[in-house]
Amino acid sequence: MLTIPARTLRLVAAHWPALLAWYLAGWLARYLIIELASYFGATSALIGLLILPLAALARLGSFIAMFLVLRPSMPSFQELRRSGRGTEEPGAPETGRRRVTEIVLTSILPFFTFYAAWQFLSVDVQQYATGSLENIDPFQSGVDRSAAVLNVRLDVWSIGVIVVAFAGRTLLKRYRVKLPAWSSVIAVYCEAVWIYVALYFINSYLGQFSSWVSSRAAVQWYETVKAAAFEAVHPIGVAWAAVEWAIGRTGGLVLLPLAWLTLAGIVYGRALAAPKITYRPKNAYYTSARKRIDGLPGQLRRRLAELGDGVTGRFKPTVSAFLLIWRAGAAPMGLFVLGYTVIEAGSSWLLLAGVRLIGPHDLHAWWMNFDDMLVFVVGVIVEPLRLCLIAAAYDFCLRRLEERREAAEGTGRSDATEQAGTVATA
């Protein structure tokens, strides 16, 4: 279990320059893409929204490259590849355009999901909106277009963008064998666009939906009754508040590192034999539905199977990575979460130390221009260390997987030996 922090330090010592280079490349690409989106967003908010997914893709690409850089120094990963138990062939080349494209395509959905859940998408949109407002000159055309920078609504055009991008991604996936290699770039962009735009609208309307629910009479009545009950029985109110605080803090501390570890599992997942997840319950309704599907014409059944594989195929790598993490044990994952929390707190302490070291300055003349630079310097220090911790924890999960397999094989051999001895005695 203590191999996780030790392996983290070894990975940092072995690959720090390469990790730093990839992180800087991703940061610079994201910055330039947001600036480009801001330039076009001053004219059309929809065009800016079509460029913004490339900023998240730049971050995803840099993280994937950092994970791939660490692979040669992960002993359990390399042992699993050499043993031939993974989905890759033993001795297969480490790189390849098609393989990297498949990794990016598989990682887009989970990465963009927690990218939006932890407000990283909102940070990009805020930076884009600020840049767009700076690029608008209200005296040039006589019309103030500042209100239209983020005025992208769920209308025919935005829905059409999502549908066209999803259809393009589906067609490119179906005919990828017949298409040239450069078409994979278009497939990645289409996948990023429909997921990013959908998450943008979900994130935008979720706040409005929450406000609408909280304004309902039933919800307000429940809050009034709850406040009166807690005031009458004060210890219950204190205990309830403590439980809510603990759930909120625990969710933030645990879910984010596990999400990062799941992303690492998706990137490294080609070295694993994907577990077969089947759902065949003994239920009369399920059996009847299966009989009806089996009775359909072969062409229609194949099309439905392709559609089902297209939907479930997006989640299988995530489920496989989560199962691997789950089987690693609570204590090692608790240590990993603790290490991740220490690194997260360390970044805050570094920011505070930088502020104290620089000393007091004017808010508008100094800090409004220098704070982004300070955050960037802290990110350069912390992000490679964070990625090394995640890779080390996942390598530990792979070792636990091998230990379980060896234990299962040993049990099987002992059972076979016992059966052979029984037969010989008979």
C-alpha positions in Angstrom: 0.0 0.0 0.0 2.9 2.4 0.8 4.2 1.7 -2.7 1.9 4.4 -4.1 3.7 7.4 -2.6 7.1 5.7 -3.3 6.2 5.0 -6.9 4.9 8.6 -7.3 8.2 10.0 -6.3 10.0 7.7 -8.7 7.7 8.7 -11.6 8.3 12.4 -10.9 12.1 11.9 -10.8 12.1 9.9 -14.0 9.7 11.9 -16.2 9.5 15.5 -14.8 10.8 17.3 -17.9 8.5 15.5 -20.3 5.5 16.0 -18.1 6.3 19.6 -17.7 6.6 20.0 -21.5 3.3 18.3 -22.2 1.5 20.4 -19.5 2.9 23.6 -20.9 1.8 22.6 -24.4 -1.7 21.9 -23.3 -1.9 25.1 -21.3 -0.7 27.2 -24.2 -3.0 25.4 -26.7 -6.0 26.0 -24.4 -5.1 29.7 -24.0 -4.8 30.3 -27.7 -8.0 28.4 -28.6 -10.0 30.4 -26.0 -8.5 33.6 -27.5 -9.5 32.4 -31.0 -13.0 31.6 -29.8 -13.2 35.1 -28.1 -12.3 36.7 -31.4 -15.1 35.0 -33.3 -17.5 35.0 -30.4 -17.6 38.8 -30.6 -19.4 38.3 -33.9 -21.4 35.1 -33.3 -21.8 33.3 -30.0 -22.6 30.0 -31.8 -19.3 30.1 -33.7 -17.5 30.7 -30.5 -19.2 27.8 -28.9 -18.1 25.6 -31.8 -14.5 26.5 -31.1 -14.6 26.2 -27.3 -14.6 22.3 -27.3 -11.1 22.5 -28.8 -9.9 24.1 -25.6 -11.1 21.2 -23.5 -9.7 18.8 -26.1 -6.3 20.5 -25.6 -6.3 19.8 -21.9 -7.5 16.3 -22.5 -4.8 15.7 -25.0 -2.0 17.0 -22.7 -3.3 14.8 -19.9 -3.4 11.7 -22.1 0.2 12.5 -23.3 1.3 12.8 -19.7 -0.2 9.5 -18.8 1.4 7.8 -21.9 4.8 9.2 -20.9 4.6 7.5 -17.6 3.8 4.0 -19.0 7.4 2.8 -19.3 8.0 3.3 -15.6 4.9 1.5 -14.4 6.1 -2.1 -13.6 2.7 -3.7 -13.2 1.5 -2.2 -16.5 4.6 -3.4 -18.4 4.4 -6.9 -16.8 0.7 -7.2 -17.8 1.5 -6.2 -21.4 4.5 -8.6 -21.6 2.3 -11.5 -20.2 -0.1 -11.1 -23.1 -3.2 -10.9 -20.8 -4.2 -7.5 -22.0 -6.1 -6.4 -25.1 -2.9 -5.3 -26.8 -0.6 -7.7 -28.4 2.7 -8.4 -26.5 5.5 -6.3 -27.9 3.1 -4.0 -29.8 4.4 -0.5 -30.5 3.7 2.0 -27.8 2.4 4.7 -30.1 0.2 4.9 -33.2 -2.1 7.4 -34.6 -5.2 5.1 -34.7 -4.5 3.9 -31.2 -4.1 7.4 -29.7 -7.3 8.5 -31.6 -9.3 5.6 -30.0 -8.0 6.6 -26.6 -9.0 10.2 -27.1 -12.5 9.2 -28.5 -13.1 6.9 -25.5 -11.9 9.6 -23.0 -13.9 12.5 -24.3 -17.3 11.6 -22.7 -16.0 10.9 -19.1 -13.5 13.8 -19.2 -16.0 16.4 -20.4 -18.5 15.1 -17.9 -16.4 15.8 -14.8 -14.9 18.8 -16.6 -18.4 20.3 -16.4 -19.3 18.9 -13.0 -16.3 20.5 -11.3 -16.9 23.9 -13.0 -13.9 23.7 -15.4 -16.2 24.3 -18.3 -17.6 27.4 -16.5 -14.1 28.7 -16.1 -13.5 28.3 -19.9 -16.8 30.0 -20.7 -16.1 32.8 -18.4 -12.7 33.4 -19.8 -14.1 33.2 -23.3 -16.9 35.7 -22.5 -14.4 38.2 -21.0 -12.2 38.0 -24.1 -15.3 38.4 -26.4 -16.4 41.5 -24.5 -12.9 43.0 -24.9 -13.0 42.4 -28.7 -16.4 44.1 -29.1 -16.2 47.8 -30.2 -19.7 49.3 -29.6 -18.8 52.5 -31.5 -17.7 50.6 -34.7 -21.2 49.5 -35.8 -23.3 51.6 -33.5 -24.9 48.4 -32.1 -24.1 47.0 -28.7 -23.6 43.3 -29.1 -22.2 42.6 -25.6 -25.5 40.9 -24.6 -25.2 38.4 -27.4 -21.8 37.0 -26.4 -23.3 34.1 -24.4 -26.8 34.3 -25.9 -26.9 30.8 -27.2 -30.3 29.2 -26.6 -31.6 25.7 -27.1 -33.2 26.4 -30.5 -33.2 24.8 -34.0 -29.7 25.9 -34.7 -28.1 24.6 -31.5 -30.1 21.3 -31.6 -29.0 21.0 -35.3 -25.4 21.3 -34.3 -25.7 18.5 -31.8 -27.6 16.3 -34.2 -25.2 16.9 -37.1 -22.1 16.4 -34.9 -23.5 13.1 -33.4 -24.5 11.8 -36.8 -21.1 12.7 -38.3 -19.3 10.9 -35.4 -21.6 7.8 -35.9 -21.0 7.6 -39.7 -17.2 8.2 -39.3 -17.1 5.3 -36.8 -19.1 3.0 -39.0 -16.9 3.6 -42.1 -13.6 4.3 -40.4 -11.9 1.3 -42.1 -12.7 2.7 -45.6 -11.9 6.3 -44.8 -8.4 7.9 -44.8 -6.5 8.3 -41.6 -7.0 12.1 -41.4 -10.8 11.5 -41.0 -10.1 10.4 -37.4 -9.4 14.1 -36.6 -12.9 15.0 -37.8 -14.4 12.2 -35.7 -12.7 13.5 -32.6 -14.0 17.0 -33.3 -17.5 15.8 -33.9 -17.5 13.8 -30.7 -16.2 16.8 -28.7 -18.7 19.2 -30.2 -21.9 17.3 -29.5 -20.8 16.3 -26.0 -19.5 19.8 -25.1 -22.6 21.7 -26.5 -25.0 19.3 -24.8 -23.1 19.7 -21.4 -23.1 23.4 -21.9 -26.9 23.5 -22.2 -27.4 21.1 -19.3 -25.1 23.2 -17.2 -26.9 26.4 -18.2 -30.5 25.2 -17.7 -29.7 23.1 -14.5 -29.4 26.3 -12.4 -32.7 27.6 -13.8 -34.4 24.3 -13.1 -33.1 24.3 -9.5 -34.4 27.8 -9.0 -37.8 26.8 -10.4 -38.0 23.8 -8.0 -36.9 25.8 -5.0 -39.6 28.4 -5.7 -42.5 25.8 -5.7 -45.0 26.0 -2.8 -44.4 22.4 -1.7 -40.7 22.9 -1.4 -41.1 26.1 0.5 -43.6 24.5 2.8 -41.1 21.6 3.4 -38.3 24.0 4.2 -40.6 26.0 6.6 -41.6 22.8 8.4 -38.1 21.6 8.6 -36.8 24.9 10.0 -39.5 24.9 12.6 -38.8 21.3 13.7 -35.1 22.0 13.9 -35.7 25.1 16.0 -38.0 23.1 18.4 -35.4 20.3 18.7 -32.1 22.0 18.4 -29.8 19.0 18.6 -31.5 17.3 15.6 -30.9 20.5 13.6 -27.2 20.5 14.5 -26.8 16.8 13.7 -28.6 17.3 10.3 -26.4 20.3 9.4 -23.3 18.2 10.4 -24.4 15.3 8.2 -25.1 17.6 5.2 -21.7 19.3 5.7 -19.9 15.9 5.9 -21.7 14.5 2.8 -20.8 17.7 0.8 -17.1 17.6 1.9 -16.7 13.9 1.4 -18.2 14.0 -2.1 -15.9 16.7 -3.2 -12.8 15.1 -1.6 -13.5 11.6 -2.8 -15.3 11.8 -6.2 -12.7 14.1 -8.0 -9.7 11.9 -7.3 -11.7 8.7 -8.2 -12.8 10.5 -11.4 -9.2 11.2 -12.3 -8.2 7.6 -11.5 -11.1 6.4 -13.8 -9.8 8.6 -16.6 -6.3 7.0 -16.1 -8.0 3.6 -16.3 -9.6 4.5 -19.6 -6.2 5.7 -21.0 -4.4 2.6 -19.8 -7.3 0.3 -20.4 -5.9 -1.2 -23.6 -3.6 -3.2 -21.5 -6.5 -4.9 -19.7 -8.8 -7.7 -20.7 -12.1 -5.9 -20.5 -14.5 -7.7 -18.2 -17.7 -9.0 -19.7 -20.6 -7.3 -18.1 -23.8 -9.2 -18.9 -27.3 -8.6 -17.7 -29.6 -11.6 -18.1 -32.1 -11.6 -15.3 -34.6 -14.4 -14.9 -37.6 -12.3 -15.5 -40.7 -13.0 -17.6 -40.8 -9.5 -19.1 -37.1 -9.7 -20.0 -37.5 -13.1 -21.6 -40.5 -12.0 -23.5 -38.7 -8.9 -24.8 -35.7 -11.1 -25.8 -38.0 -13.4 -27.8 -39.6 -10.4 -29.6 -36.2 -9.0 -30.5 -35.0 -12.4 -31.7 -38.1 -12.6 -33.9 -37.2 -9.4 -35.7 -35.8 -9.5 -39.3 -32.0 -10.0 -39.4 -31.3 -6.6 -41.0 -33.3 -4.7 -38.4 -31.8 -6.7 -35.5 -28.3 -6.0 -36.7 -29.1 -2.2 -36.9 -30.5 -2.3 -33.4 -27.5 -4.2 -32.1 -25.2 -1.5 -33.7 -27.2 1.2 -32.1 -27.0 -0.5 -28.7 -23.3 -1.1 -29.0 -22.8 2.6 -29.9 -24.5 3.6 -26.7 -23.1 1.1 -24.3 -19.7 1.2 -25.9 -19.1 4.7 -24.6 -19.6 3.5 -21.0 -17.9 0.1 -21.1 -14.3 1.5 -20.6 -15.5 3.7 -17.8 -17.2 0.7 -16.1 -14.2 -1.5 -16.6 -11.9 1.1 -15.0 -14.2 1.6 -12.1 -14.5 -2.1 -11.5 -10.7 -2.4 -11.4 -10.4 0.5 -8.9 -13.2 -1.0 -6.8 -11.4 -4.3 -6.5 -8.1 -2.7 -5.4 -9.4 -2.3 -1.8 -10.6 0.5 0.4 -7.4 1.1 2.3 -5.1 1.7 -0.8 -7.7 3.9 -2.4 -8.1 5.8 0.9 -4.4 6.4 0.9 -4.6 7.6 -2.7 -7.5 10.0 -1.9 -5.5 11.3 1.1 -2.4 11.9 -1.1 -4.6 13.7 -3.7 -6.1 15.9 -1.0 -2.6 16.8 0.3 -1.6 17.8 -3.2 -4.8 19.8 -3.6 -4.2 21.6 -0.3 -0.6 22.1 -1.2 -1.6 24.1 -4.3 -3.7 26.4 -2.1 -0.8 26.8 0.4 1.6 27.6 -2.5 -0.8 30.3 -3.8 -1.0 31.7 -0.3 2.8 31.6 0.0 3.2 33.3 -3.3 0.8 36.1 -2.3 2.7 36.6 1.0 6.0 36.5 -0.7 5.1 39.2 -3.3 3.5 41.4 -0.7 0.8 44.0 -0.9 0.1 45.7 -4.2 -2.7 47.6 -5.9 -5.7 45.3 -6.7 -6.4 46.7 -10.2 -3.0 47.7 -11.3 -1.2 44.6 -10.1 -3.2 41.6 -9.0 -5.8 41.8 -11.7 -2.9 41.2 -14.2 -0.6 39.0 -12.1 -2.9 36.5 -10.4 -3.3 34.3 -13.5 0.5 34.1 -13.8 0.7 33.0 -10.1 -1.9 30.3 -10.7 0.0 29.1 -13.8 3.3 28.8 -11.8 1.6 26.8 -9.1 0.0 24.6 -11.8 3.4 23.9 -13.3 4.6 22.6 -9.9 1.5 20.7 -8.9 0.0 19.1 -12.0 2.9 16.8 -12.9 3.0 15.6 -9.3 -0.8 15.0 -9.4 -0.6 12.9 -12.6 2.3 10.8 -11.2 0.2 10.1 -8.1 -2.8 9.0 -10.3 -0.5 6.8 -12.4 1.1 5.2 -9.4 -2.3 4.4 -7.8 -3.5 2.8 -11.1 -0.4 0.8 -11.3 -1.1 -0.5 -7.8 -4.6 -1.4 -9.0 -3.1 -3.5 -11.8 -0.9 -5.3 -9.3 -3.9 -6.1 -7.2 -5.5 -7.5 -10.3 -2.6 -9.8 -11.0 -2.6 -11.0 -7.4 -6.2 -11.9 -7.7 -5.6 -13.7 -10.9 -2.7 -15.6 -9.5 -4.7 -16.5 -6.4 -7.6 -17.7 -8.6 -5.3 -19.8 -10.8 -3.6 -21.3 -7.7 -7.0 -22.3 -6.3 -8.0 -23.8 -9.6 -4.7 -25.8 -9.8 -5.2 -27.1 -6.2 -8.7 -28.1 -6.9 -7.6 -30.0 -10.0 -4.8 -31.7 -8.1 -7.2 -32.8 -5.4 -9.6 -34.2 -8.0 -6.8 -36.1 -9.7 -5.7 -37.5 -6.3 -9.3 -38.6 -5.6 -9.5 -40.3 -9.0 -6.2 -42.1 -8.5 -7.2 -43.3 -5.1 -10.5 -44.6 -6.5 
